Amino acid sequence: MTRRGFSLLAIAALAGSALASLGTAGAEEPLKELRLGYQKNGVLVVARQQERIEKRFADQGMTVKWVEFASGPPLLEALSLGAIDFGPTGDAPPIFAQAANAKLVYVASYPAPGTGSAILVKQDSPIKTIEDLKGKTIGFTKGSSANNFVVQTLKKAGIGYDQIKPAYLSPADGGAAFVKGAIDAWAIWDPFYAIAERTQHPRVLTTAEGIVNSASYFFANRDFAAEHPAAVKAIIEELTAAGAWAEENRDQVAAALSAATGVDIEAQKLTAARGSFKVGPITPQQIANQQQIADTFYELKLIPRKITVKDAVWVPPQS
């Protein structure tokens, strides 16, 4: 069995258990456990370090479970299966997920500054410009924000997606391939970008600044959002407060990120310095941006069907 096959079976098993634990007594059943997916960066890590979610639900006797993911695609896969209830990703993962009929809804957003993602090459690489990527092997995680970054970078340079050799790698595998010279370039985001800067001293071919106009998003499992809208609203309120605090306390953010993820504090200082933490509602412009990504991915045959992004945007019930 492949590692992916094993992963899917494990997630499916967890989903079955989790769905059973939600109970069959109906939507009025009190929420006993909240399962939050997170990555090694962002507002949710800050909220975890400050125990904001735990404190918000303390009087309800609810358990909060945290599940770490290396990238957005497996996080949304788990979310769709019901193995987790809530989590964040970049711009591209939900496009692939929605095209695969994933059970998710966009519930909030926060900016994704282009300075936090980069295409890296070795210092002695003959690749000097974006145009030099033609015919080269570029490592990135399929379905991740780096996937969209590569697509948009090539488009800006007039290079077709079929004119490069994509190497679909997880962040960890991409880092290893980059060190070994098995790929010509690596498209990656923080904190992996910052870690590479500190340990490999690569040359930055380009950041996403001026190339990708995007955001990161928070998602809820569709059934969870329908059954527990008050909980979703409460989570967003706590993340908004955590984001406001983070904007004013970046050194402490770095310490929180490092403590929660085990990533070197100096790498997390770089991540915190060029990150943005302001949480807000999904805007019409963000929906339009996501739709443009979806349309491009369909044209490139990266997704199997056309999607309408706004169909997956949560509309909270009126209180």
MOWOJO-V547932 format. One record per helix or strand of 3 or more residues. SS is the DSSP state (h for helix, s for strand). FROM is the first residue (numbers start at 0). LEN is the number of residues. If there is no record, write none. Layout:
BEGIN
SS|FROM|LEN  SS|FROM|LEN
END
This chain:
BEGIN
h|2|19  s|32|6  h|42|7  h|51|5  h|57|3  s|62|6  h|71|10  s|85|4  h|92|7  s|103|8  h|113|3  s|116|5  h|129|4  s|136|4  h|144|13  h|160|3  s|164|4  h|170|10  s|184|5  h|191|8  s|202|5  s|214|7  h|221|6  h|228|20  h|249|12  h|264|9  h|283|16  h|308|4
END
